[in-house]
Amino acid sequence: MERLNMRDIQDILYRLRKGETERAIARDLRHSRLTIRRYRQLAQEKGYLNHDIPLPSAQELLAHLGPPTPPPALPSSILPYEALVQAWMQQGVEGVAIHQRLQKHHGYTGSYSSVRRFIQRLRPPKTNACVRLETPPGEQAQVDFGTVGRLLDARSGTQRPLYCFVMTLCFSRHQYVEFVFEQSMATFTACHVRAFAFFGGAPRQVVLDNLKAAVLVAAMEDSVLSAVYREMARHYGLLISPCRPRTPQHKGKVESGVHYVQRNFFAAEEFASLAFVNQAALVWVREVAGVRDHGTTREAPLARFAQQEVKALLPLPTQAFQLCDSCRALLHRDCHLLYEGSHYSAPHGLIGKSLDLLVYEKTLQIYEGVTLLTTHPRATRPGERHTRSEHYPPDKARWLAHTPEHSREQASRVGPSCIAVVEHLLALRPVDNRHAAGKLVALVEKVGAVRVEAACARALRYGDPRYRQIKTILQAGLENEPDALLAEVTPPPRPRRSFTHARAASEIFWEELSPC
């Protein structure tokens, strides 16, 4: 006999006691008259129609009726493929992909509902409660990394672990997928930049777990973001919302998105290279994931995104974010710190301290706390040095400035006589007079360009353009005196000594000088 709901059975017994006909009861409760008649027979056998006793409770009816007889079950159309389905499930392939592959490779003609019911019987039921949060268009996105397997790295020639980065827009469920070999700060941030470019805008809030590439200190109240991720958020105007530690369900939309990528796109597939898998992933996002009937919204994510969400996203800045890395480095005694094998200078007063580095694609910034100390162009090869002379102590900076080019440039600002003296000093061989030329032009800071030019002119007139001679002229204040007074400064040349032989040469060299 057909087992009805206990409320319906109690209602039938109540109406039978009131004297209603089987036809009226069947019409009101929408059951067949045969069913109502069978329950009348049961009520008569058990004495339920007796007005002197109360109607039985649901527990009493269940005890009298016994367990319900299960309805006849037809064998599932998936049974011939049970082993194959179980193997796919162990590989993480989801139901939709299983249905597609059965149709494509095995000629299956059944519906997806049959596949879903068969899979549900193989999986244990979920009984824990949850709260599903929905956000308006453009408000929130969730991001996550997921492990998908291994892939051949063309650079190293080895199989490496492969990760998929997924960003899911919470309103439309449209997503961006990219596969990478690492989960570093630079990679994580670059994936965000490419995701925003893919969507044509940025959400107002990004929800993520406590990945070290973004969150240095994981705490519900006082999370600390990495400098790179913080700068990226400021560049795009984002609000970053890390999940509570060990609660991945708080970003359930992207968790489902990662599982969907793992089971539908990557599982049981083989790809030749990283570039190929990323190209195929973008096609899959648009042609498969984007046009599916989403189980929650009951709409295609791509259509929902184009119609309602794309206009609600924040506009992208005119320039894409380019910060690549952030770290700390020790400033050594040579006033340089080391990053990726290259050297960058910083102020000498901070020697021995660890400074913060923000590394962009083409530049490198050095900070002490929140104070920007200097900016350098980023090195293109290991061993390259980028130095600013002002980072050295003043005495060492002046010594470094004594280059031939610098001396010529400074002399050109003084006058033609100074230029001539500097060129004379630099041309002398074999002694290197770069230091003397540098000290000569440095005299301008002490006595002025006019006096230095006059002293150089006086030294040139008397054919002695040495640095010490010019310095002596300036110390004595003779640069503008008549030329006759130069003798007081320059000692007269020493006279040559003449020697006379006491004997004639013929007496000494008589053999050579005698006639043949």
C-alpha positions in Angstrom: 0.0 0.0 0.0 1.2 3.5 -0.8 2.7 5.1 2.3 1.5 8.7 2.7 2.8 11.5 4.9 1.9 11.1 8.6 0.0 14.4 8.5 -2.1 13.2 5.6 -2.8 9.9 7.3 -4.0 11.7 10.5 -6.1 14.0 8.3 -7.7 11.0 6.6 -8.6 9.3 9.9 -10.0 12.6 11.3 -12.2 13.1 8.2 -13.4 9.5 8.2 -14.4 9.9 11.8 -16.4 13.0 10.8 -18.3 10.9 8.3 -16.9 12.5 5.1 -17.0 10.3 1.9 -14.0 8.8 0.3 -14.6 10.9 -2.8 -14.6 14.2 -0.9 -11.4 13.2 1.0 -9.6 12.1 -2.2 -10.6 15.3 -3.9 -9.4 17.6 -1.1 -6.2 15.7 -0.4 -5.5 14.9 -4.0 -5.1 11.1 -3.5 -6.8 8.3 -5.3 -10.1 6.9 -3.8 -8.4 3.5 -3.7 -5.8 4.8 -1.3 -8.4 6.4 0.9 -10.4 3.1 0.9 -7.3 1.1 2.0 -6.7 3.5 4.9 -10.4 3.1 5.9 -9.9 -0.6 6.0 -6.8 -0.2 8.1 -8.6 2.2 10.5 -11.5 -0.3 10.9 -9.0 -3.1 11.7 -7.2 -1.1 14.3 -10.3 0.6 15.7 -9.2 4.1 14.8 -12.8 5.0 13.8 -14.1 4.5 17.3 -15.1 7.9 18.7 -14.5 6.8 22.3 -10.8 6.6 21.9 -8.5 9.5 20.8 -6.9 9.5 17.4 -3.5 7.8 17.4 -0.3 9.9 17.4 2.3 9.9 14.6 4.5 7.6 16.7 1.6 5.1 17.3 0.7 5.1 13.6 4.4 4.5 12.6 4.5 1.6 15.1 1.2 0.1 13.7 2.1 0.6 10.1 5.7 -0.5 10.3 8.6 0.7 8.0 7.5 1.9 4.6 8.0 -0.3 1.6 10.6 1.3 -0.7 9.3 2.1 -4.2 10.5 0.0 -7.0 13.9 1.3 -8.3 15.0 1.1 -11.8 18.7 0.3 -12.5 20.8 3.4 -13.2 21.9 4.0 -16.7 25.4 4.8 -15.3 25.9 1.2 -13.9 27.8 0.1 -17.0 30.3 2.9 -16.4 30.5 2.7 -12.6 34.2 1.8 -12.5 35.0 4.6 -14.9 33.0 7.1 -12.9 34.6 6.1 -9.7 38.1 6.5 -11.2 37.2 10.0 -12.4 35.8 10.9 -9.0 39.1 9.8 -7.4 40.9 12.1 -9.8 38.7 15.0 -8.8 36.6 15.3 -11.9 33.2 16.9 -11.2 29.8 15.7 -12.3 29.4 18.0 -15.3 32.7 17.0 -16.7 31.9 13.3 -16.1 28.7 13.7 -18.0 30.4 15.5 -20.9 33.2 12.8 -21.2 30.7 10.0 -21.1 28.8 11.6 -24.0 31.9 12.4 -25.9 34.0 9.3 -25.5 31.5 6.5 -24.6 28.3 7.4 -26.5 26.3 7.9 -23.3 22.8 9.2 -24.0 21.4 9.7 -20.5 20.8 13.0 -18.7 23.1 14.9 -16.4 20.5 14.3 -13.6 21.2 10.6 -13.8 24.9 11.2 -13.4 24.3 13.6 -10.5 22.0 11.1 -8.7 24.6 8.3 -9.2 27.4 10.4 -7.8 25.3 11.5 -4.8 24.8 7.9 -3.8 28.6 7.4 -3.9 29.3 10.5 -1.7 28.5 10.8 2.0 25.8 13.5 2.6 26.7 16.9 4.1 24.8 17.8 7.2 26.5 21.0 8.6 24.7 24.3 8.2 26.2 27.3 6.5 25.3 30.9 5.6 25.5 32.1 2.0 26.4 35.8 1.6 25.5 37.6 -1.5 27.1 41.0 -2.5 26.0 43.7 -5.0 27.7 43.9 -8.5 31.3 45.1 -8.4 31.5 44.9 -4.6 33.7 41.9 -3.9 36.0 39.4 -5.4 37.6 36.3 -3.8 41.1 35.0 -4.7 42.9 31.7 -4.0 45.7 29.4 -5.1 45.0 25.7 -5.7 47.4 22.8 -6.5 46.5 21.0 -9.7 49.4 18.6 -10.4 52.7 18.8 -12.1 53.9 20.2 -15.5 57.1 20.3 -17.5 59.0 23.6 -17.0 60.6 24.5 -20.3 63.3 26.6 -18.6 64.6 23.9 -16.2 63.5 20.9 -18.2 62.0 19.3 -15.0 58.5 18.5 -13.8 57.4 21.1 -11.3 54.4 21.6 -9.1 51.7 23.6 -10.8 49.3 26.0 -9.1 46.2 27.7 -10.4 45.3 31.3 -9.4 41.6 31.9 -9.4 39.8 35.3 -8.9 36.0 35.0 -8.8 33.7 38.0 -8.9 31.1 37.2 -6.1 28.1 38.6 -7.9 28.3 37.1 -11.3 30.7 34.2 -10.5 32.7 35.1 -13.6 36.3 34.2 -13.0 39.9 34.6 -14.1 42.2 31.6 -14.1 46.0 31.5 -14.5 48.5 28.7 -13.9 51.9 29.4 -12.3 54.9 27.5 -10.9 55.3 29.5 -7.7 53.3 31.4 -5.1 55.7 34.3 -4.5 54.7 37.9 -3.8 55.6 39.0 -7.3 53.6 36.3 -8.9 50.6 36.7 -6.7 50.5 40.5 -7.3 51.1 40.1 -11.0 48.2 37.7 -11.2 45.9 40.3 -9.6 47.1 42.9 -12.2 46.3 40.6 -15.1 43.0 39.6 -13.6 41.8 43.3 -13.3 42.9 43.8 -16.9 40.9 40.7 -17.9 37.8 42.0 -16.2 38.3 45.6 -17.4 38.0 46.9 -13.8 38.6 46.2 -10.2 36.2 45.2 -7.3 36.0 47.3 -4.2 37.0 44.5 -1.9 39.2 41.4 -2.2 38.7 38.5 0.1 41.6 36.1 0.5 43.1 33.5 2.8 46.3 34.1 4.8 48.8 33.3 2.0 52.3 34.5 2.9 52.6 36.2 -0.4 50.0 38.7 0.8 49.5 38.4 4.6 52.6 38.5 6.8 50.8 38.2 10.1 47.4 36.4 10.1 45.1 37.7 12.8 41.4 38.4 12.8 41.8 41.9 14.3 45.4 43.0 13.3 46.4 41.3 10.1 49.7 42.7 8.5 49.8 42.8 4.7 53.1 42.5 2.8 54.4 45.8 1.4 53.9 44.7 -2.2 50.3 43.7 -1.7 49.5 46.8 0.3 50.9 49.0 -2.4 49.0 47.2 -5.1 45.7 47.6 -3.1 46.4 51.4 -2.7 47.1 51.7 -6.5 43.7 50.2 -7.4 41.8 51.5 -4.5 41.0 48.1 -3.0 39.9 47.1 0.5 41.7 43.9 1.5 39.8 41.5 3.8 41.8 38.4 5.0 39.8 35.5 6.2 39.9 34.2 9.7 42.8 31.7 10.1 41.8 28.2 9.1 38.4 29.1 7.7 38.5 28.7 4.0 34.7 28.4 3.8 34.6 32.2 4.3 35.7 32.5 0.7 33.5 29.6 -0.5 32.8 31.1 -4.0 36.4 31.0 -5.0 36.9 27.7 -3.2 34.2 26.3 -5.5 35.8 28.0 -8.4 39.2 26.4 -7.7 37.5 23.0 -7.4 35.7 23.6 -10.7 39.0 24.4 -12.4 40.6 21.3 -10.9 37.8 18.9 -11.8 36.4 20.3 -15.0 39.3 21.8 -16.8 42.6 20.3 -15.6 41.6 16.8 -14.3 42.4 13.9 -16.7 43.9 16.3 -19.2 47.5 16.7 -20.5 49.2 20.0 -21.4 52.5 20.5 -23.2 53.6 23.8 -21.6 52.7 26.6 -19.2 51.9 29.0 -22.1 49.6 26.4 -23.7 47.7 25.6 -20.5 47.1 29.3 -19.8 45.9 30.0 -23.3 43.5 27.0 -23.0 42.3 28.2 -19.6 41.2 31.6 -20.9 39.3 29.9 -23.8 37.7 27.5 -21.2 36.6 30.4 -19.0 34.8 32.1 -21.9 33.4 29.1 -23.7 32.7 26.6 -20.9 32.7 28.1 -17.4 31.3 31.5 -18.5 28.3 30.0 -20.4 27.3 27.3 -17.9 24.1 27.5 -15.9 25.5 28.3 -12.5 24.0 26.1 -9.7 23.3 29.1 -7.4 22.5 32.0 -9.6 20.8 29.9 -12.3 22.4 32.2 -14.9 25.4 32.1 -17.1 28.3 33.9 -15.3 29.6 35.6 -18.4 26.1 37.0 -19.3 25.5 38.1 -15.7 28.9 39.8 -15.7 28.3 41.6 -19.0 24.8 42.8 -18.1 25.1 43.8 -14.5 28.6 43.8 -13.1 31.2 45.1 -15.5 29.8 48.7 -15.3 29.9 48.5 -11.5 33.7 47.7 -11.3 36.2 50.4 -10.3 37.9 51.9 -13.4 41.5 50.9 -13.8 44.3 53.4 -13.3 45.9 54.9 -16.4 49.1 52.9 -15.6 49.2 49.3 -14.5 50.8 48.4 -11.2 54.4 47.4 -11.6 55.7 46.6 -8.1 57.5 43.2 -8.3 59.0 42.5 -4.9 59.6 43.8 -1.3 62.3 42.8 1.1 64.8 44.1 3.6 68.5 44.5 3.0 71.5 45.5 5.2 73.5 48.6 4.3 77.2 47.7 4.2 80.3 49.8 5.0 80.7 50.7 1.3 77.3 52.5 1.5 75.7 49.9 -0.7 73.1 47.2 -0.1 72.7 44.0 -2.1 69.6 42.9 -4.1 69.7 39.9 -6.5 73.5 40.3 -6.9 73.5 44.0 -7.7 74.5 46.9 -5.5 72.5 50.1 -4.7 73.8 53.0 -2.6 72.0 54.6 0.4 73.0 57.4 2.9 76.2 56.6 4.9 74.5 57.5 8.2 72.5 54.3 8.0 75.4 51.8 7.7 74.7 48.6 9.6 70.9 49.1 9.5 68.3 47.0 7.5 66.4 49.1 5.1 63.1 48.3 3.2 63.2 47.8 -0.6 60.3 48.2 -2.9 61.3 46.7 -6.3 59.4 47.8 -9.4 59.8 46.6 -13.0 62.3 49.3 -13.8 63.1 51.1 -10.5 64.1 50.2 -7.0 63.1 52.4 -4.0 64.9 52.3 -0.6 62.9 53.2 2.6 63.7 53.7 6.2 60.3 53.0 7.7 57.9 55.2 5.8 60.7 57.7 4.7 61.8 57.4 1.1 65.6 57.6 1.0 66.4 57.2 -2.7 65.3 55.7 -6.0 67.6 53.8 -8.3 67.1 52.4 -11.8 66.9 48.6 -11.5 69.9 46.6 -12.5 69.8 44.5 -15.6 72.5 42.0 -14.6 74.1 40.8 -11.4 77.2 42.7 -10.3 75.9 46.0 -11.6 76.4 49.1 -9.3 74.2 52.1 -8.9 75.8 54.8 -6.8 74.9 58.4 -5.8 77.9 60.4 -4.6 75.8 62.3 -2.0 75.4 59.0 -0.1 79.1 59.0 0.8 80.6 61.2 3.6 81.5 64.7 2.2 85.3 64.1 2.1 84.9 60.8 0.2 82.3 62.3 -2.1 84.7 65.1 -3.0 87.4 62.6 -3.7 85.1 60.6 -6.0 84.2 63.7 -7.9 87.8 64.3 -9.0 87.3 62.7 -12.4 88.7 64.3 -15.6 85.3 65.0 -17.0 84.2 66.7 -13.7 87.4 68.8 -13.6 86.9 69.9 -17.2 83.3 70.8 -16.6 84.1 72.8 -13.5 87.0 74.6 -15.2 84.7 75.6 -18.1 82.7 77.6 -15.5 85.8 79.4 -14.3 87.4 80.7 -17.5 89.8 79.9 -20.4 93.0 80.1 -18.3 91.6 77.6 -15.8 90.6 75.3 -18.7 94.1 75.6 -20.1 95.7 74.7 -16.8 93.4 71.7 -16.3 94.1 70.4 -19.8 97.8 70.8 -19.2 97.7 68.9 -15.9 95.6 66.0 -17.4 97.9 65.8 -20.5 101.1 65.3 -18.4 102.7 61.9 -18.7 103.5 59.6 -17.1 102.2 61.0 -13.7 98.4 60.9 -13.2 97.4 64.5 -12.3 93.6 63.9 -12.0 93.8 64.7 -8.3 95.7 67.9 -8.8 93.2 69.0 -11.5 90.4 68.3 -9.1 92.0 70.2 -6.2 92.6 73.1 -8.6 88.9 73.6 -9.5 88.0 73.0 -5.8 89.9 76.2 -5.0 86.9 78.1 -6.4 84.9 77.2 -3.3 87.5 78.9 -1.1 88.6 82.0 -3.0 86.1 82.4 -5.9 86.3 81.9 -9.6 87.7 85.3 -10.4 90.8 84.9 -8.3 91.4 81.3 -9.5 91.1 82.4 -13.1 93.6 85.3 -12.5 96.1 83.0 -10.8 95.9 80.5 -13.6 96.5 83.2 -16.1 99.6 84.5 -14.2 101.0 80.9 -13.9 100.6 80.3 -17.7 102.4 83.6 -18.5 105.4 82.4 -16.6 105.3 78.9 -18.0 104.7 77.1 -14.6 101.0 76.0 -14.5 101.4 73.6 -11.5 98.7 73.3 -8.8 101.2 74.2 -6.0 102.4 77.2 -7.9 98.8 78.5 -8.4 98.0 77.8 -4.7 101.1 79.8 -3.7 100.0 82.7 -5.9 96.6 82.7 -4.2 98.0 82.4 -0.7 100.3 85.4 -1.3 97.6 87.4 -3.0 99.7 88.0 -6.1 97.2 87.0 -8.8 96.6 90.7 -9.7 100.1 92.0 -8.9 102.5 93.2 -11.7 104.4 90.4 -13.3 107.8 91.7 -11.9 106.8 90.7 -8.4 106.4 87.1 -9.4 110.1 86.6 -8.6 109.2 87.1 -4.9 107.2 84.0 -5.2 109.1 82.0 -7.8 112.8 81.4 -7.0 115.2 82.4 -9.9 116.5 79.5 -11.9 119.8 78.1 -10.7 122.9 79.1 -12.9 124.7 76.4 -14.8 128.1 75.5 -13.4 131.1 75.5 -15.9 134.0 73.2 -15.4 137.6 73.7 -16.6 140.1 70.9 -17.0 143.5 71.4 -15.4 145.3 69.5 -18.2 144.7 69.7 -21.9 142.8 67.0 -23.6 145.7 66.1 -25.8 147.7 65.1 -22.8 145.0 62.6 -21.6 143.9 61.3 -24.9 147.2 61.5 -26.7 146.9 58.1 -28.5 143.6 59.0 -30.1 144.6 62.5 -31.0 148.0 61.8 -32.4 148.3 61.8 -36.2 148.5 58.6 -38.0 
